[in-house]
Amino acid sequence: MDKKYTVEYLPLFEQDVREITDYIADVLRNSAAAGRLCRRFLLPEVTRFAQPSMRYESSTACGSYYKNIFKEKSIMPKTTIAGNSYVITSDVSMADLEAVKKYRPAALTLADEETKETYFRVGIGNSSSVTDHGISFSGVTNDDTKKATATMPIPADAVQDGDAKEYVLDKAGVALANLAKVEAGIATALKDIKTERDTIAANIKVSV
């Protein structure tokens, strides 16, 4: 008869992994390795906590790793705090996102190099959402660029206490870092799409 065991991480283990992740990211300057360790042992735990306060506290579990990601990227998604909301503005237009979603959907995802498992996804929806595992855009900027935007609420107590910026960093920092990585590859995807469409168009003949 097969035996089944339940494995649980003790708080001491999580603390040790956080310290190791910080060391790999800050001292060894190996963000990729720190990210794999972080996603494997820390990020899955965030979604398993029952209390919202514990989820909020644990959202900083990969702090050093993602701080380094911010430093390494010369272009980051623009984030604006206005009152009790924050708006993430992509560097990509909504039209381009829709094209990539249709012709190169894999370009909107990030996958672990070893396991090939998708850990982050950029999407388009009727409402915005931002989590450690993805971001969904539902609006566009009010100018000719029509860049994709995602608008999310900020709790009233965070606004009143002057902690809005810290809240956004904790809540959206992981998503912003990963979004920058996705956007870095979208330009290549768009070029491939254009080349492919031009080739197909050249072979479409219209009879007179």
N, C-alpha and C positions, 0 to 999 in steps of 0.2 A: 504493500500500500504506500503510495507516494505521500510524503510529508510536505506540507506547505508552511513557509516561514514568512513572517512580516518583518521587514527591515525598516527601522526608523533612525533618522539622524539625531544625535544628541546635540544640544546647544553648543557644547564644547567643540564638537566636530565642525559645526558651521562656522564658529569663530576661527578655528584653525584654518579652514579653507579660505575665509576672507583674508586672513593675514598672508597666506601663501599667494593668493591672487594679487594682493597689493604688492607683494615683493616682486613677483614676476613682471607686473606692469610697470612699477616705479623704478625698481633697481635694475632688473634685467632688460627692461624696455622691450619686452616681447608681448605686444598687445594681443596678437593672434592666439598665443598659447594661454594667456590669461583669460581671454574670452571663452575659449573652449572649456577651461576649467570652471569658469563662472557659470556658463550655461548648463554644464553637466550637473553641478552639485548645488548651485545657489538659486538660479532663476526658477527651476521647477518647484522649489520649495515655496516661493512667494505665492503661487496660486493655491497652495494647499492650506494656508493659514485661514482660520475661521474669522478672526477679528480683523476688521478693516484697519485698525491702528497698527496691528502687527504686519499687515501687508504693506502699509505705508512705510513703516520703519525698515522693512526688509528690501524696499525698492532701491536702497542705496548699497545693496550688497556688493555690487560690481563697480563701486564708485571710482576707484583708481583706474581700472581698465578703461572705462568710458571717458574719464577725464583725458587720458592719453589719446583716445580716438579723436576727441575734440581738438587737441593740440596738433594732431597729424593732418587734419583736414583744413585746407586753406579756404574752402567754401562750405559753410554750414547752412542748413535751412534757417530762414529768418523766422524768429518767434517774437511776437508782439503781445504785451500785456495791456489790456484795455478794460479798466473797471474790474468786473468779476468774471472776465473771460480771457483766454489767451488764444492767439491765432498763429498757427504754423503755416508759413508760406513756402511751398516747394519752389525749387529753382526750375521746375519743369511745368509747362503749360498743361492744362487739363486735356487739351486736344492731343498733345504728344503722349500723355499718360494713357489715354484711350487707345491710341494707335499701338503702343507697346503692349498693352493688355491684350489686344486682339491678335497681333502678329508675333510678339515675343514675350509671352507671359512670364517665362522663366527669368527674364531680366528684372522683374519686379520682386524677386525673392532673394533671400540669402540662405545658403545651406551650409551646414558643417562640412568642412573639408574631408573629414574622416568618415563620418557616418552617412553623409549626404542628406541628412534630415533637415528639412526646412525649419528655420527658427525665426524668420522675420519675413513679412509680406506687406507690400504696398498695394492698396486697393482703392476703388472708387465706389461710393455708395450714396444713398439718399441722406444719410446723416454721418457726421464725423465721429471717429473713434481713435483713441491713441492708447496703446498698451505696449508692454515690453516686447510683444511678439508681432506687432504690426501697426500700421496707421492707415486709416481710410479717409480719403478726401471727398468733400461734398460741395465745396464752393470754389469760386474763382475770384481773383483780384479785380478791382473796378477800373482797370486800365486796359490798354490794347494787348498786353502780354497774356492776360487771362491765365495767370499762373494758378495752379491748384492750391486750395487752402483747406485747413481743418480748424474749426473753432470749437474750443472745449471750455467748460465752466471751471471756475476757481471757487472753492468753498468760501463762504462769507467770513469765517473766522480767520482764514489765511490772509484775506484782503485787509481786514480790520487790524490784524496784528502786524501788518507790514511784511508778511512772509510769502507774498505771492510769487516772487521770483524763485525763492527756495522751493516752494511747492511745485512750480513748473519744472524746475531742474530735476527734482526727485521723481515726479510723475511722468515726465516726457523725455528725460535725458537719454534713456536707453533707446527710445524710438528715434530721437533726433540723430544720434550717432549712427544708427543703422540706416536711417533714411539717407544720410549723406553718402554712405557706401553704395546704396542702390542707385542714387542719382549719378554717381560717378560712372556707372556703366550704362546708363540710359542713352547717352550721346552716341555710343557705339551701336547700340541696338537700333536707334533711329536711322543711322547711316545704312545699316544692313537692310532695314525695311525699305528705305528709299531705293537702294540698288536693286533689291528684289522686285519691287513694284515697277521700276523702270524697265527691267528685263522682261517682265510679264507683259507690260503695256506694248513693248516693241514687237512682241509676237502676236498681238491681237490685230487682225486685219478686218477692216470694214469694207464689205463688198458694196460696190456702187450699182 
